Amino acid sequence: MDKFDQAIIAALRQNARMSVSAIAEQINLSRSAVSERLKKLEQTKVIRGYQVLTSEAEKQAVSAYFEVHHQAKSCAELVDFFRAIPEIITCHGISGDMDLLIYVNVPTMQRLHKVREAIDAHPAVSKIKTHVVMSEWINNLPVQA
């Protein structure tokens, strides 16, 4: 990936609906060169998709982070349990007081409560702390395939 590919990606991060012509003009390449590069970036999965992101205030859904402390011998022992909960978007082992940081996206606050209860009821989970997302100002995470 060279500086032109990086410039294309930067332009699309600013506006994923930017036309090939506008990108070409912005980065000083021909339309055909930009189109070819976009095609390669998509085929090699550097660009995995395009999406619409709405502000947290406009969403009906609720997002939250759960900090989880557990008594299992390893975090990997809990992975299959977490995979069975479709609202779990990410699960990371982290340093510090907690063992895992889990990001969830649910349709309602009631469903958030049910997911939290399910995690808390697992015999290996000893503590769970919930952080509900109130606002989102920056999100540069790549699109999940």
C-alpha positions in Angstrom: 0.0 0.0 0.0 1.6 3.3 -1.1 0.8 6.9 -0.4 -2.0 7.0 -3.1 -3.8 4.0 -1.5 -3.4 5.7 1.9 -4.8 8.9 0.5 -7.8 7.1 -1.1 -8.6 5.5 2.3 -8.2 8.8 4.1 -10.6 10.4 1.6 -13.2 7.6 2.1 -12.9 7.8 5.8 -14.0 11.5 5.6 -16.8 10.6 3.2 -17.4 7.0 2.1 -19.8 8.3 -0.6 -17.1 10.5 -2.3 -17.1 9.9 -6.0 -14.2 8.4 -7.8 -13.8 11.7 -9.7 -13.6 13.7 -6.5 -11.1 11.4 -5.0 -9.0 11.5 -8.2 -9.0 15.3 -8.2 -8.1 15.4 -4.5 -5.1 13.1 -4.7 -4.0 14.0 -8.2 -4.6 10.7 -10.0 -6.7 9.8 -13.0 -10.2 8.5 -12.5 -9.2 5.1 -14.0 -6.2 4.8 -11.7 -8.4 5.5 -8.6 -11.0 3.0 -9.8 -8.3 0.4 -10.3 -6.8 1.0 -6.9 -10.2 0.9 -5.2 -10.9 -2.4 -6.9 -7.6 -3.8 -5.7 -8.2 -2.5 -2.1 -11.6 -4.1 -2.1 -10.3 -7.4 -3.6 -7.5 -7.7 -1.0 -9.9 -6.8 1.8 -8.0 -3.7 2.8 -11.4 -2.0 2.2 -14.0 -4.5 3.5 -17.1 -2.5 3.0 -18.9 0.8 3.2 -21.5 1.7 5.9 -23.7 4.4 7.2 -22.8 5.6 10.7 -25.4 7.5 12.6 -24.8 9.5 15.8 -25.5 7.7 19.1 -28.3 10.2 19.8 -30.1 9.1 16.6 -29.9 5.4 17.2 -32.7 3.4 18.7 -30.2 0.8 19.7 -28.1 0.9 22.9 -24.3 0.3 23.0 -22.3 -0.5 26.1 -19.0 -1.8 27.4 -18.8 -4.4 30.0 -15.7 -4.7 32.2 -15.6 -8.4 33.3 -13.5 -10.0 35.9 -13.6 -13.8 36.0 -12.2 -16.8 37.9 -11.6 -19.1 34.9 -8.1 -20.4 34.4 -7.9 -18.4 31.1 -10.0 -15.9 29.2 -10.2 -18.4 26.3 -12.4 -20.6 28.5 -15.2 -18.0 28.2 -15.0 -17.3 24.5 -17.5 -19.9 23.3 -20.0 -18.6 25.9 -19.6 -15.0 24.6 -19.8 -16.1 21.0 -23.3 -17.5 21.7 -24.5 -14.0 22.5 -25.1 -12.3 19.1 -25.1 -8.8 20.5 -21.5 -9.0 21.6 -19.5 -7.1 19.0 -16.0 -7.4 20.5 -14.4 -9.1 23.4 -10.8 -8.1 24.4 -8.5 -9.4 27.1 -7.2 -6.2 28.8 -4.6 -5.2 31.4 -5.5 -3.7 34.7 -8.1 -4.6 37.3 -10.5 -6.2 34.8 -9.8 -9.3 32.6 -12.1 -8.6 29.7 -13.6 -5.6 27.9 -16.8 -6.5 26.0 -18.6 -4.2 23.6 -22.3 -4.9 22.9 -24.9 -3.4 20.7 -28.5 -4.2 21.6 -31.9 -3.0 20.3 -33.2 -1.9 23.7 -32.2 -1.1 27.3 -34.2 -4.2 28.4 -32.1 -6.4 26.1 -28.9 -4.8 27.5 -30.1 -5.8 31.0 -30.8 -9.4 29.8 -27.3 -9.7 28.2 -25.7 -8.3 31.3 -27.6 -10.7 33.5 -26.6 -13.7 31.3 -22.9 -12.7 31.6 -23.2 -12.1 35.3 -24.8 -15.5 35.8 -21.9 -17.4 34.3 -20.2 -19.3 37.1 -16.8 -18.1 36.2 -17.7 -14.4 36.2 -17.0 -12.7 39.5 -17.6 -9.1 38.7 -19.1 -7.1 35.9 -19.3 -3.3 35.4 -21.4 -1.6 32.7 -20.6 1.6 30.8 -23.5 2.7 28.5 -22.3 4.7 25.5 -23.9 8.1 25.7 -22.2 9.8 22.7 -19.8 8.9 19.9 -17.5 11.6 18.6 -14.8 9.6 16.8 -15.1 6.1 15.3 -12.2 5.0 13.0 -12.8 1.3 13.5 -12.7 -0.7 10.3 -16.0 -2.1 9.0 -16.6 -5.7 10.2 -17.0 -8.2 7.4 
